Amino acid sequence: MSARHVVLVHGAWHGAWCWSALQAELDRRGVPSIAIDLPGHGASASPLSDMHGDARCVADTLGVLRDRGVADPVLVGHSYGGAVISQAAALHPEVGHLVYIAAFALNDGESVMSALVSFPPAAVGLQKAMIGRDDGTSMLNPELAKPALYGNCDPTAADAALARLSPQPSVTMTQPAQGSPRDNIASTFVVCDRDDAVHPSHQKIMAERCTTTVVLDTDHSPFLSMVSETADILEAIARS
């Protein structure tokens, strides 16, 4: 059975580069994938944007793929990228499946921060790693971010990832999502049980909003810590 395209959207501070190991594994399985650099991240030459601008970037990319004959793509978001893919799917509803990897599966009118405030309190190591900057962005303290983001990853690979992190606009965390694409699009939530960036208890609340839940016993970055297992999930969806 042929596989649908998998479109990968990174989370805060990251870029398309974070998906490289997973994409290589998907290539070996014959599953086509495309990773998007959100504005101002990775190799993007565009200025940093807000959540709605990030979503428009993804929706525009989906439109280009549609014009190339790519139908019913599997749209994947990691962490903050979950907010982006929800908004993008509201703008471009021709998505075949939504996948949230330790991600924010927001409801209509909800933002990353308003969701976190509404959930029962649960501390994570990432909170201490965040450094606010005068220009309205934040960066991460690498020593604290390493265990919070990449606790189960190969340490050398984690160091390479940390070196690529870039500033994240703080406004992206407070802007509300518009629309409820999961009402019409099937969705899968991948819970990461050892996550120290988005608490597993919060993930499980958002997983209840999705059609299907899969649990991985790993950290916040399964695209690096559990490459084969993450590819298993995406391949099954892409071939369904």
Helices and strands as residue ranges (DSSP letters): E 6-9, G 16-19, H 20-28, E 33-36, H 51-67, E 74-78, H 81-91, E 97-101, H 112-118, H 126-129, E 130-132, E 137-140, H 142-150, H 155-162, E 168-169, G 170-173, G 181-183, E 187-192, H 200-207, E 212-216, H 222-225, H 227-238
